[in-house]
Amino acid sequence: MDIRIFSDGTTFYPLQKIGVRAGVCWGSDTLSVKKNIERAQECIFSNHGRTLEFVDIEFFVSGASARVIRELYTHIGGMPTRLQESTRYVNMSNFGYYTPPKIKNNEECLDIYKSTMETITKAYSALLELGIPREDVANLLPLGMDSKVLVKMNLRSLVNLFNVRLCTRAYIEFREMVKILKKELSQLNDEWKWISDRLFVPKCEVNNHINSKMNYCTESNSCGRHPKLKDKNIP
């Protein structure tokens, strides 16, 4: 799986942008880079999430399954958008596909899995040769098929994506995708590194990275990293 950050569609200095936008509302000095960064950090520590919506992120994912891309769409909020590889126009005769570790590590299961994919590939090609349009033959394609997607969203939506999908209960391929995305964003510069370290964490860890409060798990089936909410007697 590969992820590429589009620099022309991504806010390069997110903290400075947040600080300037907040400063305009507060009637503050927005000429100082240092003060803008400090103001942005204050907004984040205070959970003023609306300010994060002014930061844009645009990225391209390839080699992810259609299934995990479909799950990615559940995070489309706050006016983001996306473009996915078209199965109407692209010939998918030689599609790649995702193999989950539990199948990959079991020879018998792997043989069944690969055989099924080969059967689908042959049927797809045969129907094309018989003159069936790609948009109709595409109904054969499996959810595990590799696909491509271009996504644009704001920082507030992205933080939610990381909080939910870095949870150990999230689907493994999705966790792999967001870990790669986190790494790519954190390498852009120090501002993105600061945001990645503090905000791009599982939801049970958010408080530890923002205000050092003890955290808890809201899931009914916890991984055990933190106590369950109901076990902490938190109203």
N, C-alpha and C positions, 0 to 999 in steps of 0.2 A: 504494500500500500504506500502511495506517495501523496504528500500534501505540499502544495505550493502557495505561498502567500503573495497576493498581488499588491505590490507596493503602491501602484497608482490608485488603488481603491481602499487602501488601509491607512488609517490615521497613524502617522509615524511617531508622533509625540503625544500619546494619549493623556498623560497626566497634565501636560501643559494645556491641552485643549479643554479638559474638564475644568481646570483652574480658571482659565479665561472666561468660560461660559458662566461658571458660578460667580466669578468676580463681577461680571456685568450685572447680574441680578442683585448682588450685595452692594454695588456701588464701590467696589474695592479697586485698588491699584492693580491693573492687569499688564503692566509693562515689565514687571520683574519676573523672570523665569523662575527664580527660587520661590517667590511668594505664590506663584501660580501652581507650582508642584505641591507646595505645602497645603494650599487651599484644596487641591484635588484629593490629597491624602486625607484631609479632614472630612471631606465629603464621603469618602469611602469608609472611614472609621465610623462615621455617623449614619451609615446606611442610606445616604441620599442617592438612591439608585437612579433617579431620573437623570442626573448629570451624566451617567454612564452612557445614556442613549445617544449622546452627541459624538461618540467615538465609533467609527465604522471599521469593520474587518471584512475583507474579501479574500476567499481562499478557494483553491481547486483541489478536489480529491479524485484520485484515480486508483483503480485496483481494489476498491471497496465493493462489497456485495450489494446488489439491489435491495436486499433485505435491510441492511444497516442504513442505507441511504434513505429508505422509506421511514425508518425510525428517526432519522435526522430531521425529517420534516415536522415531527411533533414539536420541535423547538423553533419553528418558524413563527415568531411573534415579534411585535415591535417594528413592523414594516420591513422585515428582511425579504429577500427574494432568492430564487435559485433557478439554475438551468441544468437539466440532466440529459445525459446522452440519450438520443432518440432511438427507440427500437423500431420505429416506423421507417426510418431512412437508413440506419446503419445495418450492414450485413453482419449478423452475429453468428455466422456459421462456425467460427473458431473461438467462441467465447471462453474466457477464463472463468474460474469460480473459486469461491472461498471454501476451504476445508477446515472445519472445527477441530481443535486439538484432540478431543476425545475420539473422533473418527480417525484422524491422521495417525494416532498412536495405536490403533487396533487394526491389524492386517486384514482380518475377515471383514470388518465394517468398512474399511477403506476400499476393498475390492468391490463391495456392493455399491458404495457411493460413486466410485469412478465409473463403474459399469452403467449406472443409471444416467450419469452425465453424458457418456458416450452414446447411449441410446437416444437421448434428447438431441444431441448434435446431429446424428445421422437422420433422424426424423425431420429436423429443421431443414437440412440441406435437401432432402428428398422432396419435401413440399415446395420448396423454392423452385426446384427443377420442374415440378409439375405446373408451375405458373401461378402459385398462390402468392399474393402480395406479402411483403415483409411484415406489414402491420398486422396481418392476420396470423402469420406463422409465429409471430412474437409471443402469442399466447402459450406456446410450449415452454418458453424460457423460464428457468427456475429462479427463485429468490436469491439463491446463492451465487448467481452469475455476477461476474465483475461488471461494474458500471463506473461512470464518471459524473461528477456533479460540481458545479460552480455555485458557491454560496456567498451571499452578502448579508450580514446582520450587524446589529449594534452590540456594544460591549455588555450591556445589561443582559441581553438574550444569551450572549456567549457565556457569561458567568454562570447563568442558570444551567446551560448545557453541561459545563464542566462539573458543577456541583452534583448534578444528577447522574451523569454518565461515568464519573470516576469512582462512584460507589462500587464496591466489590460485588454487589448484586446485579449490576448492569451487565448486559450481554458482552461477552469477552471481545468480540470483534469491534464493538463500539468503543470499549475501553481502550483498545489498541489504537483506534483512530484518534481519540481525543488526547492520548498521551503524545502521539506524534505532533498533533496540532499545538499542544502546549509547548513542546520543545521548539518548534519552528517559531512561534510567537516570542518565546522568552529569549531567543537569540537575536531578535531585531535590534534591541538596544536596552539600556538600563531601565528605562521607564516600563517597557513591556516585561522585563525580568521582575521588577518590583510587583507589578500586577499579577503576573503568573504565579509567583511564589505565595501570594496572599489570597488571591481570589479563585484561581484555577485549581481548586481542591475539592475533595468529596464534601457533600453538604454537612456531614457530621464533624468536619474539621474546620469549617469556616470561622467559628468563634476563636479557635486556638490561634489562627493566623491574623485575626483582626483585633481582638481585644482580650485575648488570653483567658476567656471564660471556659470553664469545663463544658464539654459538649455531650451530646446524647444522640441516639439513633431514633429516627422516626419510623423506621421500617418495622413491620410486624415480625419479620424474620431477620434478625440482626446478624452481622458477620462476627460480632463480639468485640469490635474495636472500641466501642463506647457502650455504656449502659443504655437500655431502651428508655424512651421517654417515660413510659408508664412506671418503670422500675425506679425512676428518680423522683417520683411524686411531684412532677412539675405541672402546675395547672395550665 
